[in-house]
Amino acid sequence: MPGRLRLRGDALRRPRRNDELRAQIGAWDGVTKVEGNPATGGLLLRYDPARLDPVELEARALAVIDPPPTSPPAPRSQATPSHHY
């Protein structure tokens, strides 16, 4: 249905995180309403389809719901002497 986007994810099962994401996404320009349900791990976004592309909205929402892991800094390699006799 145009103007509606349903998202699911494990992060949305945590009530506090669900509330935070509902507030964050609900403040986006063009998003008119966000309903969350931690029991199902879902969010239902209602948006203005004349202003937002559903593919872009979904990608943006998924990026904040389940951001890619940040890589820890690579360990500094220590030079190991190599003895070749």
Secondary structure, DSSP 4 states (H G I P E B T S, - for coil): -TTEEEEE-GGGGSHHHHHHHHHHHHTSTTEEEEEEETTTTEEEEEE-TTT--HHHHHHHHHHHHSPPPPPPPPPPPPP------
